[in-house]
Amino acid sequence: MEQTIQIPDRLTPEYLQNAIEPADQKSMETAGKRWTSVAKPLSSLGKLEDAIVKIAGMKREPLFTLEKKGLVIMCADNGVVEEGVTQTGQEVTAIVADNFTKKAASVALMSEVAGADLFPVDIGMVTDVPSVTDPKQKVAYGTRNMLKEPAMTPKQVWQAVSVGVHMVSRLKALGYDILATGEMGIGNTTTSSAVASVLLQRPVEEVTGKGAGLSSEGLERKISVISRAIRLHGPDRKDVTDVLSKVGGLDIAGLTGVYLGGALLHVPVVVDGFISAVAALCAVRLVPAAADYILASHVSKEPAGKMLLDALHLSPFLTCDMSLGEGSGAVAVLPLLDMGLSVYSRMSTFEEINVEQYERLK
C-alpha cells in the first residue's frame, strides 16, 4: 500500500524538489519483461508499450488500472487582451467554462466518448460562474496587462500552483487513476507564447501563432505586444516563478501545479497542446524529476508545439493538426492507452499458449 503524502497548504519550490521522486525503475523493468512475454511480435505496439511501462514506473507497480479518468481544465482571463491580441472578448471564457458543466463544449463531448470526467477550475476568470467558481480555488479576477505591468505577483503564481497540486490530491483521493490537462482563457496563447519564448530562448515570432483565428495583421500586433512585454520586464529564464509572474497566466501556473501534483502523488498526467505543454515545461524546469510523470498526447498545430515537446523529450501519440485546446488532444489519447493496457494485462503469454517466445535479434 502506497504511503499517504501530506501536502502542506503553502507550497514552495524547495518542498517540491525534495518531495518529488523519480519514477520507479524496478516497476518499469518488470513491465518491460511482461511485454516481452505477451504472445505477439516484440515491440509491435510501439509507443503504447512504452507508455504502459512508463506508467508502471509512475505508479510504482507493474499491474495497474486506468479505469477512472479525469480532465482538469484551468480557466482564467488575461489582462493583455486589452491590447487587441484576440478575436473575441473575455466574456467567452465564462461562457465556455459554464458549457463544460453542461456537456455543451467540444471537449465535454469528446470526454464522454473517452470515459473521462471533467473538472473545470475557475482559477482566475474575470466573471464568476456559479457552476464552476469556488472561492477557495480562485486566485484573482484575471491577470493584469503584462504590457503595462507584471501579470501577477510571485505569491499569486504559487497560489495558483498550489491549487493545481491540491486538485490532484483531491482527485487521487477520489480514486482517479490518470489525469488529462486542459485550459480555457481568452488571450492564453499570447501568455503561453511569451513564456515559451523566454524558456526556449527562441524569438517571439518563431513561437507565436494566430491562436483562435487572428488575421495576419492581428498576428503582427500579438508578436509586437509579446516582444515589448518581455523587453519591459526582462523575465529571468532560469527562474520560472519570475517568468510566470511577469508574462504568464493563472491557467498556466495552475496547470504547472497539476503536473507537479501528479509527480508528487504518483499520478500520470497527460499533456494536451501548446498551452498545456508550456505549463509542463514550467513544471519540469522547477522540478526536473516531474518529467517522469508526464505523457504527451498530440503535437499542437501552434508553431511552438513541437519545440515544446522536444524540450520536454516527449514524443506525441497523435498528429492531427489540432489546436482547439480545452484538453481535447489529451482526452483523445486516453482510449489508446486503454487499448494498450488491455493487451498488456489480459493477453496470453507465449508460455501459456505453448509457443516459442520471440527473441530480440541483433
N, C-alpha and C positions, 0 to 999 in steps of 0.2 A: 504494500500500500504506500503510495507516494505521500511524503510528509507535506502537511499543510503549510503554506507560506503566509505569514502575517505581513501584510503590506502597510507601511506607515501612511498616515494621511498626507504628510508632506514629503514628497519625493525629491531626491537630489541626484545629480549625475553620479556622485560618488557611491551612493547607496546602490544604484542600479548596476554600476560597474562591478561592485563587489558581489552582488547577489545573483547576477545572471551567469549561468554556467554554460559551457559549450554542450552541444548535443552529445548523447551517449554513444560512443563508438562501438561498444560491445553489442548493443541492441542493433546497430546498423550492420555489423558483421553477421549477426545471426539472421537478420532479414535477408541479407545478400545470399547466404547459404540456402535459405528457404527458396529463393528464386531459382537457384541452380538445380534444385531438386524437383521443381514443378515440371510436369510432363509436357514440355513444349520446347521449341528451339531457344537456345540461350539468348538472353537479352532481346528477345523478339518484340517485347512491348516497350522497348526504348525508354523514353522519359518517364513513362508511367511506373516502370520498375524503379528507376532512380528516385522518384517521388515517394514511393512506399518505403523504400529504405531510409530516406531522409526523415520521413515522418516517424518511423520507428525510433530513430535517434532522438527526435524531439520529445516523443512521449516516454522515452526510456523503457520501452517494452516492444518486443518484436511482433506481438499479437495485439491488435487494437481494432477499434471500430471508428467509423466516421458517420455514424447514424444521425447525430444531432448537429446540424449545421446552422450557423448564424452569419448574418451580414450586418456589420456595424457601419452606419453611414453618418459621418460627421458633417453637420450642417452649420454654415457660418457665412456672414457677409463681410465684404471687404471695402473699406473706405475709398480705395483707389478708383472705384467705379465713377467717382466724381469727375475723373479725367477723360471720360468718354472712351474707355478701353473695352467696352462690351456693347453688344447689340441690344440687350434687354436691361431692365432696371432691377433693383434689389427685391422688388415685390415678388419676383418669380421664385426666389429662394424659398420663401414661406409657402407659396402655393405648391411647389413640388414636394417640399417636406411633408406637408399635410397629405398630399397624394400618396406618399409612401405608406401611410397608415390605412389607405382606402383601396389598395391594390389598383391604383389608377396611374401609376408611374411605370415606365418601361421595365426597370429593374424589379419591380414588385411582381410583374407577370413572369419574368424570367426566373425569379427566385422560387416562385410557386412550382415551376417545372423542375427546378433543381432540388427542391425539398429544403430550402433554406428559409429561416425565419428572419424578418427584418427588424433592425433596431436603430431607427434614426435618432440621433442625438443633437439637440439644439445646444451647440457649444458656443455659438456666437452670432445668432441671427438678429437682424435689426428689429424684427417683429416677432413677438411671442406667438406660438401656435399651440393652442390647448392640447391637441392630440400628440404633441411632441415635446414641448418645453417642460423641463424640470429645472427649477431654480437652482438646485444643488449642482447641476451639471453646466449651467450657463456661466461662462467666464465674463463675457461683455456683450453689449449690443453692437456687434460689429467691430472691426478694427478701425484705426484712424487711417487717413490718407497718407500712404507711405511717400508720396511725392512732396509732402509738406512737413511730415514729422514721422518718427518711428511708428510702425504699425501697431505695436503694443509694447508693454514693459516686459523685461525678463521674468518678473513674477507671474504675469499673465501667461507667458509661454509655459511655465512649469505647472500652473494651474490646469492648463489645457492638457499637458502631458499626463498629469495625474488623473484627469477624467478618463483618458483613454486606458491607462493601466487598470484603474478600478473597474472600468466597464468589462475588461477581460476577466478580472477576478469574479465579478458578479455572474458572468455567463458561464465560466468554468464551474462555479458552484451549482449552477442550474443544469449541469451535465452536458454542455456543448463540447463537441469533440474537435471541431475545426471552425475557424472564423475567416470570413472574407471581409475586405475593406472597400468602403465606398465614400463618396463625398457629394455634397451639394452646396454650391455657393457661387452666385454671380460674381465674376471677377477673379475666380481662383486659378485660372490658367495664367493670369498676369502675375500673381504672387508666386505661383509654382515656377514660372519661368525665371523670375528674379532669383529665387532660392537655387534653382538648378544652375543658373549662370555662375553664381558665386561658388557653389560647392564643386561644380565640374570644371571651373576655370575656363569656361567657353564664352565666346562673345554672345551678347544678348540676342542678336539677330539669328544665331545658329540654333538657339534653344526655344525660340518663341514662334508659335503658330497662330492661326486665326481663331482658335478656340471654337466657340459656338457660332461660327458663321460671320466673322468680321470681313469687311471689304479689304482690298489691298491698301487703301488709304487708312482704314482703321488699324490694320496691322502695323503700318509705319508709325502711327501715333502710339500704339501699345509698346512698340520697341523703344520709342523715344522716352516714354514715361518710365519704363523699367530702367533704362540706362541712366537717366537723370536721378532716379531714386537711389540707385546703387552708388553713383558718384557723390550724392549728397551725404549719405550715411556711412559709406565706407565699411560695410559689414566685414568682420573678420572670418574668413572662410574656415579657419581652424576652430572656431567657436560657434557651434550650431545654435546655441541659445541666442547669441548675438545676431546671427543671420536671420533667424526666425523672428526675433523681436523687431528688427529693423525693416525687413521686406517680406515677411511671411504672412501666414494667415492662421486663424484659430483652428480651422479644419485640418490644416497640415500638422499643426502641433498636436492636436487630438489624435490623429492617426499615428503620429510618431509614438505616442503613448500606447496605442493598440499593439504596435509591433514590439515595443519593449515589454508590454504586459504579457504578450504571447511567449516571449523568450523567458521571462521571469517565471511564468506559471506552466511552461512546457505545453503550450497550445499552438498548433500550427496556424499561421496566418497567411492568407493568400493576397498578394498584391493585385490591385486592379490595373489601372492605366497610368497615365502621366502623373497626375496629382498624387495618387497613392504611392507611386514609385519615388517621387520626391520625398515624401514622408518616410518611406522605407530607408532611403539613403541617409536622412537625418538620424534615424534610429541607429543605423549601423555606424555612422560617424561618432555618435555619442557612446555606443557600447558595441564594439566590433563583434562580440560573441552573439549578438542578436541576429546576425546574418544566418546562423544555423537554423533559425525557426521560421524563415520566410520562404514562400514559394511564389514564383511568378505565374501569372495566368496567361496574359497575351501581351503583345507589343503594340503600344498605342500608335495611332497614326500621327500624333503630335511629333514635331521634329526631334524632340529630345527623348522620345520613348525608348528607342534602342540604346541611346547613350547612357541612360539611367540604368537599364538592365545590365549593360556591360560593366558599369561602375560597381554594380552590386554582385557581379559574377553570377547572374541568373539567366537561364535560358527559358523563353516562354513556351507554353504548350501550344498556343494558338496564334495564328497570324491572320486576322480577319479584317484588318484596316478599321477597327473600331475606335471611336473617340467619344463615346456617349458619356462615360463616367458613371457615377452613381453606384459603382460596384458591378456593372453589367458584365465586364470581362471576367471578373473574379468568380461570379456565380456560374458563368458559362463553363468553367473548367471543373466545377465540383462533380458533375456526373462522370467525367473521365476518371477522376480519382476513385470514385465508387467502382467503376469497371475494373480498374487496376487492382484495387483491394479485393474484389470478388475473386479474381483469378488467383491472386496471391494466397488468400485464406481458404479457398474452397476446392481448388483444383487438385486432382490426384497427383501423387509424386510418381517418378519413374519406378521406384521400388514397389509402390502399391499396385501398379499395373504390369509388373514384371517385364519392363522394357529397359534395355541398357541405357544408362544415363549419358547425355551428351557431354563431351569434353571440350574445353577451350583449346583449340589448336593454334599453334604458332604460325 
